Amino acid sequence: MNIIEKADHLLENVAPPRHTLFQLQFFVVGKEPTLQAKMHRCLEELKSRRNMVQAASLEIEETNDVNALHEIEIHKLGSSAFIDEEEREIKIRQIKRKISANNTHSEELKAKILAWKEEMDFFIECFEMLSKQEPIRPWDDYHVQLEYWNEKTLQEIKRCVLLKKPVDMEQIRLILSLPDEAPVKKQMLEIMVKSLSNDK
């Protein structure tokens, strides 16, 4: 077995060209603070992968057409009486190398398409599982946004507490900009009132 064959044998174990399902579950969908945000994240990621599959499929079709034109060019060179044999052979070798490179690129695209489809399958299953808990609502829905920003800012505060760092002033401004009904705003105002009382 030569070095290339050994490498090819080992490369059969290489990870697919995509995120791991663990990453998708915990770092892509899982990082969202609410159920509605998780579902909308699934849809955004699904749309992105769908667009990538479509673009790659079109690129493969274009590459196939380019290769077909190369094959016609080889045929024309083979039957041309206006070119000497040595030049004909060189040009045919050049064209065949282009075809080979195009085929390699197409195979890489096919592997990516397969990987993206696996990710699409994950996002579809994840969305369906989440939507059993509650139906998806429009992202612009007032209560969806209220819940999202409440949870998002609350997570930031918890992170600051955990790391024993002061809450960033921009974060405080963001919280105070939320509607009065946001629980995190009520909590922040209570803390501020207590703090002012203790300073007196």
JONORWO-V384124 format. One record per helix or strand. SS is the DSSP state (2 for helix, 1 for strand). FROM is the first residue (numbers start at 1). LEN is the number of residues. If there is no record, write none. Layout:
# JONORWO-V384124
ss=[SS,SS]
from=[FROM,FROM]
len=[LEN,LEN]
This chain:
# JONORWO-V384124
ss=[2,2,2,2,2,2,2]
from=[3,21,35,85,142,169,183]
len=[9,9,45,47,21,9,17]
